[in-house]
Amino acid sequence: MSITKEKVLEALGNVIDPDLGKDLVTLNMIENISIEGKKVAFTVNLTTPACPMKDEIRHACINAVKHLVDSEAEVEPEMSSKVQAGRGQAKREETDTLAGVKNIIAVASGKGGVGKSTVSVNLAVSLAKTGAKVGIVDTDIYGPSIPTMFNVRERPNINTQRKLIPLEKYGVKLLSMGLLVDQDQAVVWRGPMVSSAVKQFLSEAEWGELDYLIMDLPPGTGDIQLTIVQTVPLTGAVIVSTPQDVALDDARKGVAMFQKVNVPVLGIVENMAFFTPPDAPEKRYHIFGRDGARNLAARLEVPFLGEVPLQQTVREGSDSGMPVTAGDENSPASEAFHQIAKKTAQQISIRNANMDPTEKIEIKFR
């Protein structure tokens, strides 16, 4: 019995994407089926290059063809990806240059000092390492961290359309107020000027084609956060906290803020979760408490994206301009960030498959 494209498609219709709950054929993930005798090749377009289920889906495709079409078939799936967009297509007056950005992700925290910028930077680098096109914008106007964490200081160029051209390092495009002012100069601005600067980073920069634009937000729930949700349609938000109660109280407020403006919360990251001495890797010391963010995620019914250990190489990488995910691939912290990136991409794919695209939010105060 000969192998046909119709039989292969019918077999692959039994392979279910575990995140989206539908089969690969219905999701239009199968392309380029070719058959030469017993050799069967096709492309599986996943919804993100960071898909944590890539190997499982590949094996399921091979098994489906062998069991349902021909046990002697030589099945060679090519695992590719096409990141889906979570942004609305209307109202482009202020976001025209973001037309090529598929997903805008806010990384936020209720309070400062919990490592939000560290998570933002390593999340961006980890996603870029999977092959995704990634950008990061530092919206903390008063205390920008991105220039130090990437070790870049040169000013961005301006193109012929008078748009800022983001710098690029470790495969990540980046912009920050810290690149536009002297390193020792303080930005002494009132709220409206800060909001205007954030809008310029978003609407007057040439970001080009991006799968993910990471927005490193300042702590709190104030002007900049409101400006962002009114200026661009966020795909979702990632909340960063440490395990201690004082941080969790503020993280809870951060979740509530995004829920109030109808921005999906993709999950919570627990940073500085525990300390493991370099000379005793089997030991864990929970300096700031234990499982605080994990338990908060369960109570709020939002995903828990993972925990990052308190590790010296994370601090050293941030200070030297080489994030731990770029310079220390084998460290526990680096592996933790890679897993968080995969889970974040996974939640974005689920969100885009099951929810309507987002638009800019109109906020009314009563």
Sequence and secondary structure as in RCSB ss.txt:
>XXXX:A:sequence
MSITKEKVLEALGNVIDPDLGKDLVTLNMIENISIEGKKVAFTVNLTTPACPMKDEIRHACINAVKHLVDSEAEV
EPEMSSKVQAGRGQAKREETDTLAGVKNIIAVASGKGGVGKSTVSVNLAVSLAKTGAKVGIVDTDIYGPSIPTMF
NVRERPNINTQRKLIPLEKYGVKLLSMGLLVDQDQAVVWRGPMVSSAVKQFLSEAEWGELDYLIMDLPPGTGDIQ
LTIVQTVPLTGAVIVSTPQDVALDDARKGVAMFQKVNVPVLGIVENMAFFTPPDAPEKRYHIFGRDGARNLAARL
EVPFLGEVPLQQTVREGSDSGMPVTAGDENSPASEAFHQIAKKTAQQISIRNANMDPTEKIEIKFR
>XXXX:A:secstr
    HHHHHHHHTT B TTT SBTTTTT EEEEEEETTEEEEEEEES TT TTHHHHHHHHHHHHHHHT TT EE
EEEEEE     B  S  TTTGGGTTEEEEEEEE SSSSS HHHHHHHHHHHHHHTT  EEEEE  SSS  HHHHH
T  S  EE TTS EE EEETTEEEEEGGGTS TT      HHHHHHHHHHHHHSB   SEEEEEEE  SSSSHHH
HHHHHHS   EEEEEE SSHHHHHHHHHHHHHHHHTT  EEEEEE S  B  TT TT  B TT SSHHHHHHHHH
T  EEEE  B HHHHHHHHHT  HHHH TTSHHHHHHHHHHHHHHHHHHHHHHHS  B        
